Amino acid sequence: MDALTLLTTRYSSPRLTEPAPTGEALELIKRAAIQVPDHGALRPWRFVIAEGREALSRLGDIFAEAAIEEDPSISVEMQERARQLPLRAPMVITCIAKVIEHPKVPAAEQIQSAACAVMAMQQMAFALGFGGVWRTGAYAQQDYVKQAFGLQADDEIVGFLYLGTSTAAAPQRTPLVPADYFSQF
């Protein structure tokens, strides 16, 4: 896929199934993540890949425990829903911004670099014929989840990138008009 097509047709694929990227495809996705803008060459990103039923179930257990910690009266049904979230795809990559104290590179820039890494991975997956969706939600902000990933106080979970093979056709979208979002200074 050429860059123009990629950048003008990429879309999120929330309905994913096997196969997930493996081998050279997964390596290309990883390489795309670490080529993003990175002021100060701090490399403020870390990635945790969960693939396969066991790893995805462990991530689901973390989500369920976080839901219980957030609301001890949560219903069993909602606990189970939290537990099943990672099973919506054959692979979930958790992207973490590992914030480094630096006099010239504020935390916000480091978090933005990690966010660029998520977008780069999703774009590479799309270019390789895979589907993906970048999810955040409450679990990215909950202390229980952050602790389960060993995050420090300033670190952030930038998102969970769900990857696999899309089960649905590209959505029909109303084209956006650039002039609605851009102006001259």
N, C-alpha and C positions, 0 to 999 in steps of 0.2 A: 504494500500500500504506500502510495506516495504521501509526502508530508501535507500537501494541500488537501487531499482527500481526508486524511486523518484529522487534521485540525478543524475541518469544516463539517465533518459528519459524525464525530465521536458522540456516543450516547451511553447512558448508564443502563446496565442490564440487570434488573433486580431478580429475574428468574434464571437461576443457574443450575447446571447439572454437570456430571462428569463428561469429559475429562477436564481436569484443571491443567494449567501449564506445568510441564515437567522438562527435565533435560535442558537443551539449549534454549528453548522458549523461556523457561524460568530464569535462566542465567541472563538472558537479554532484558527481562523485566527487572531483575536486580541491578544490572548495569545502568539501566535508564534511571533508576532511583538515585544512584550515587553520582550522577552527572548534573544534578540540578544546581541552580545558583546557590552559592555558599560563601557569604561574606566572611572573610578572615580564614577560610579553609578550616572551619571548626568541625565540620562533619557532625552536625548536631542531631543526627538521626540514627535510630536503631529500629530494626524490623524483626518481628517474631512471626514465623510462619506456622500456622496450624493447618495441617492437612490430614485427611484420614479420620475415620469415625472416632478413634480414641482421643486424638488431640482436639478435634472440634467439640467433643463431648466435655473435655476438661475446660475448654473455654466457656462452654455453656454452663458448667457448674459454677464457674467464677461469676458469670452474669446472674445466675439464680441466687447465689449467696449475697451478691451486691444488692439485689432487689429486696431480699429479706432484711439486710442491714438497713437499707433505706426506709423500709416499712415492715416492721415485724408482724403486722397483721395482714400482710399480703396473702391473697388466696392461693391455694395449691395450684389452681389453674394458671394464675399469673406467674407463679414460680416456674411452672413447667414451660410456659411460653418463653420466658427468659432463657431457660435451659436449651430450648430448641433453636434459638436465633442463629447461632453459628452453623447449624446444619442446613441452612438455606443455600449453601454453596459447598463445593468440594474443597475449597481452600479459603482461608481468611489470613490476611497479613495485617498484623497490628503495627501501626507506624507510631513511633515514639519520638518526640522531640526531647533529646537529652540536652537540656539547657546548661551552657558553660558560662561561668562568670567571665566577662570580657569587657574591657573599658571602651571599646569601639563598636561592639556588636551586641545590641540589646537583645533581650530574650525574645521580643516580638519578631525580630528578623530571623532568629534561629527557628522559631516555630513556623514561620512562613517558609523557610527552606524545607522543613520536614513536610509541610503541606504540598510544596512543589513536587516532592518525591512521590507522594501518593498519586498526584495527577500524572506524573511521568510514568509510573507503573501501570496505571489504568490505560493510558494512551498506548503504551507498548503492547499491553495485552490485547487491546482492540486492533492494533496494527497486525498482530499475529493471528487474528481470527478468534480470539477469546472474548468473553464478556466479563464485565466487572461492574461493581457498584461500590462507591465510597460512602460508608455509613459512619456516623458519629453517634449522636443520641446521648442519653443520660449516662450510659455505661462508660463512655470516654471520659466523663468528668468525675465519676464516683471514686471516692478514696479507696474503697475495698478493691476495685479493679486495678487502680494505680499501684496499690501495695502488692497485689498478686503478681504484677509485672516488675516489681522491685524498683519503682520510680522514686526519685528524690522529690523534695517539696516543689522545686521549680519545673520539674519535667511535666510534659503534657502528652496525652494520647491524642494524636492529631486525627486519627481515624482508623477504622477497620475496613480494609479493602477486600471485599468478597470477590473471588475469581472463579471462573469455570467456563462452561460453554453455555451460551445463551439459548434458552428454550423458546424464545419469542422473537418475532421479526422486529426490526427497528421501528420505533414508534413514529407515527406521523406527527410532526411538529409544525406549528406555525412558524415560518421563518421570522427571525428577529431582524429589525432594521437597525443597522449600526448608528444611523443618525439620531436615533432615540436615546442613545447612551453615550455619545461622544459630542464634545464641543471643542471649539478652538479657544485658546487662551489669548 
